[in-house]
Amino acid sequence: MDSPATTPFSTLIRTASHEQHTEAENSSFMSDMLGGRLGVTAYRRYTEQLWFVYDALESASATLATDPVAGPFIRPELARTAQLERDLAHLGGPRWRTGLEPLPATAAYAARVTECARDWPAGYVAHHYTRYLGDLSGGQIIRGTAEKTWGFARKGDGVRFYVFEGIGNPAAFKREYRELLDALPVDDLEKQRVIEECKRAFALNTAVFHELAREFPLSA
């Protein structure tokens, strides 16, 4: 078995967070949504929560763009806020922001992203990784389900969040992203802290799913 010193960091972070990743994917809310058992209102509520998280992630982009640790990960083709806002306008009309509040778990998640962006760029990378690589991978399953279940146009309004028009080859992009992770300019102790923050990011995400599940329980 390879030692941590020889195993690529992108492999370490993926395998170390596998349990948390699986828990998030298998949450009852996500299972119900992917199973087509929830209405479009639940999908809209979920999309609203994403907006708060990505607003926190991307509000820091300009500041972190020149940071030696986080800067290489700030790629304009990943930016999702504008697409989320277009989806939310489609789902909720032009006044979709009116009265919009994050769930408590969403507020905690966004606050942690903001804290890392401000004080710990390597921790911000952990959140960046869990979100954007997930969007490019499992997010595409959500898009397909949403199109099929609620009748959105393929890659159209309502699912634009999942459409990366600036990335022609997602597989190649993800490979390049993992190479950036492997080259992260921090020592092994700091890499371990990044791994722990990655686990925390999945846990924060799972907490949002749990609150959404309480808001949208399936009828017995």
Secondary structure, 3 states (H helix, E strand, C coil): CCCCCCCCHHHHHHHHCHHHHHHHHCCHHHHHHHCCCCCHHHHHHHHHHHHHHHHHHHHCHHHHCCCCCCHHHCCHHHCCHHHHHHHHHHHHCCCCCCCCCCCHHHHHHHHHHHHHHHHCHHHHHHHHHHHHHHHHCCHHHHHHHHHHHHCCCCCCCCCHHHCCCCCCCHHHHHHHHHHHHHCCCCCHHHHHHHHHHHHHHHHHHHHHHHHHHHHCCCCC
